[in-house]
């Protein structure tokens, strides 16, 4: 039940909904076609992009909290459901975002110190290099390492699985980064 509830919550495409409500068109026809905050930013609406980060992170956090309310041992199942729901939404033909903001919300809720590491790496790499993809990938990889350092091996295992999905979802970005063709923040894709 926690997995299904988490999935349904994670599957809500907030980026798509916000851009439609704001009259910015169908997000899936802009930039990468993903429903996450980076693609929302390509509409030129910074406020919508920020709201997407908050809502996508929030749905990850709420999924964990609801699962833990059902049974304190079910937080990881709610987290897994929300993350997979965001990346592979039933409402979008099993497409969606790349999972970074949802992963951040989950990290803060399952282990706030890991969430802090995630955020610091995400924002630090973004500030240093100006590549959203690189910052998200870096944070995704840093989270299981941080969880392992704090001795939370169950969370580390879950976050390794999340990092693998993030790498898969970013495979085209990785190719462009290697080739020197990845657009930075504020550049057209």
C-alpha positions as CSV (number, residue, x, y, z in Angstrom):
1,X,0.0,0.0,0.0
2,X,2.8,2.4,0.9
3,X,4.5,1.7,-2.4
4,X,1.3,2.3,-4.4
5,X,0.4,5.5,-2.5
6,X,4.0,6.8,-3.0
7,X,3.9,6.0,-6.7
8,X,0.5,7.8,-7.2
9,X,1.8,10.8,-5.3
10,X,5.1,10.8,-7.2
11,X,3.4,10.4,-10.5
12,X,1.7,13.9,-10.2
13,X,3.5,15.9,-12.9
14,X,3.7,19.3,-11.1
15,X,5.9,20.9,-13.7
16,X,3.4,20.1,-16.5
17,X,0.4,21.2,-14.4
18,X,2.1,24.5,-13.4
19,X,3.1,25.4,-16.9
20,X,-0.3,24.6,-18.3
21,X,-2.1,26.6,-15.6
22,X,0.3,29.6,-16.2
23,X,-0.4,29.4,-20.0
24,X,3.2,28.4,-20.8
25,X,2.1,25.6,-23.1
26,X,2.8,21.8,-23.0
27,X,6.1,21.3,-21.2
28,X,6.6,18.1,-23.1
29,X,7.1,20.0,-26.3
30,X,9.8,22.3,-24.8
31,X,13.5,21.6,-24.4
32,X,14.1,18.0,-23.2
33,X,10.4,17.2,-23.0
34,X,10.8,16.2,-19.3
35,X,8.4,17.5,-16.6
36,X,11.1,18.6,-14.1
37,X,12.2,22.0,-12.9
38,X,15.1,22.4,-15.3
39,X,12.7,22.1,-18.3
40,X,10.2,24.4,-16.6
41,X,13.1,26.9,-16.4
42,X,13.3,26.7,-20.2
43,X,9.9,28.4,-20.4
44,X,11.5,31.5,-18.9
45,X,9.4,31.3,-15.8
46,X,11.8,31.2,-12.9
47,X,9.0,31.2,-10.3
48,X,7.3,28.2,-11.9
49,X,10.6,26.4,-11.9
50,X,11.1,27.2,-8.2
51,X,7.6,26.0,-7.5
52,X,8.2,22.8,-9.4
53,X,11.3,22.1,-7.3
54,X,9.4,22.7,-4.1
55,X,6.4,20.6,-5.1
56,X,8.4,17.8,-6.6
57,X,10.6,17.7,-3.5
58,X,7.4,17.9,-1.3
59,X,5.8,15.0,-2.9
60,X,8.9,12.8,-2.2
61,X,8.8,14.0,1.5
62,X,5.0,13.5,1.8
63,X,5.2,10.0,0.4
64,X,7.8,9.0,3.0
65,X,5.8,10.6,5.8
66,X,2.5,9.0,4.8
67,X,4.3,5.6,4.5
68,X,5.8,6.0,7.9
69,X,2.4,7.0,9.3
70,X,1.0,3.8,8.0
71,X,3.9,1.9,9.6
72,X,7.2,3.4,10.7
73,X,9.2,0.7,8.8
74,X,7.6,1.6,5.4
75,X,9.3,4.9,4.7
76,X,11.7,3.4,2.1
77,X,8.7,1.8,0.2
78,X,6.9,5.2,0.1
79,X,10.2,6.8,-1.1
80,X,10.7,4.2,-3.8
81,X,7.2,4.6,-5.0
82,X,7.4,8.4,-5.2
83,X,10.7,8.4,-7.0
84,X,9.7,5.8,-9.6
85,X,6.3,7.6,-10.0
86,X,8.0,10.9,-10.7
87,X,10.4,9.3,-13.3
88,X,7.9,7.0,-14.9
89,X,4.4,8.6,-14.3
90,X,1.4,6.5,-15.3
91,X,-0.3,9.8,-16.2
92,X,2.3,10.6,-18.8
93,X,2.7,7.2,-20.5
94,X,5.4,6.2,-18.0
95,X,7.6,9.2,-18.8
96,X,8.3,12.0,-16.4
97,X,11.2,14.0,-14.8
98,X,14.7,12.9,-14.0
99,X,14.0,12.6,-10.3
100,X,16.4,15.1,-8.7
101,X,14.0,17.3,-6.7
102,X,11.9,14.3,-5.6
103,X,15.1,12.5,-4.5
104,X,16.1,15.6,-2.5
105,X,12.7,15.6,-0.7
106,X,13.1,11.9,0.1
107,X,16.7,12.4,1.3
108,X,15.7,15.2,3.7
109,X,12.8,13.1,5.1
110,X,14.6,9.7,5.5
111,X,17.8,11.2,6.8
112,X,18.1,15.0,7.1
113,X,22.0,15.0,7.3
114,X,22.0,13.1,3.9
115,X,19.5,15.6,2.6
116,X,21.9,18.4,3.6
117,X,24.8,16.7,1.8
118,X,22.5,16.3,-1.3
119,X,21.5,19.9,-1.3
120,X,25.1,21.2,-0.7
121,X,26.5,19.1,-3.5
122,X,23.6,19.9,-5.9
123,X,23.9,23.7,-5.3
124,X,27.7,23.7,-5.1
125,X,28.2,21.9,-8.4
126,X,25.5,24.0,-10.0
127,X,27.2,27.2,-8.8
128,X,30.6,26.0,-9.9
129,X,29.8,24.6,-13.3
130,X,26.4,25.9,-14.3
131,X,25.2,22.4,-15.6
132,X,21.9,21.3,-14.0
133,X,22.5,17.7,-15.2
134,X,26.0,17.5,-13.6
135,X,24.8,19.0,-10.3
136,X,21.9,16.5,-10.1
137,X,24.0,13.5,-11.0
138,X,26.7,14.6,-8.5
139,X,24.1,15.0,-5.7
140,X,22.5,11.6,-6.6
141,X,25.8,9.9,-6.2
142,X,26.8,11.8,-3.1
143,X,23.6,10.8,-1.2
144,X,24.3,7.0,-0.9
145,X,27.9,7.7,0.1
146,X,26.7,10.1,2.8
147,X,24.1,7.6,4.0
148,X,26.8,4.9,4.2
149,X,29.1,7.3,6.1
150,X,26.4,7.8,8.7
151,X,25.9,4.0,9.0
152,X,22.5,4.0,7.4
153,X,23.1,1.1,5.0
154,X,19.4,0.4,4.2
155,X,19.0,4.0,3.0
156,X,22.4,3.8,1.2
157,X,21.2,0.8,-0.8
158,X,17.9,2.6,-1.7
159,X,19.9,5.7,-2.8
160,X,22.3,3.6,-4.9
161,X,19.2,2.3,-6.8
162,X,18.0,5.9,-7.1
163,X,21.5,7.0,-8.4
164,X,21.4,4.3,-11.0
165,X,18.0,5.5,-12.3
166,X,19.3,9.1,-12.3
167,X,22.3,8.1,-14.3
168,X,20.0,6.2,-16.8
169,X,17.6,9.2,-17.1
170,X,20.6,11.5,-17.7
171,X,22.4,9.3,-20.2
172,X,21.9,11.8,-23.1
173,X,23.1,14.6,-20.8
174,X,26.2,12.6,-19.9
175,X,27.0,12.1,-23.6
176,X,26.6,15.8,-24.2
177,X,28.8,16.7,-21.2
178,X,31.5,14.4,-22.4
179,X,31.3,15.9,-25.9
180,X,31.2,19.5,-24.6
181,X,27.7,20.1,-26.0
182,X,25.6,20.2,-22.8
183,X,23.8,23.5,-22.4
184,X,24.4,25.3,-19.2
185,X,21.8,27.0,-17.1
186,X,20.4,29.9,-19.1
187,X,21.5,28.5,-22.5
188,X,19.1,27.0,-25.0
189,X,19.1,23.2,-25.3
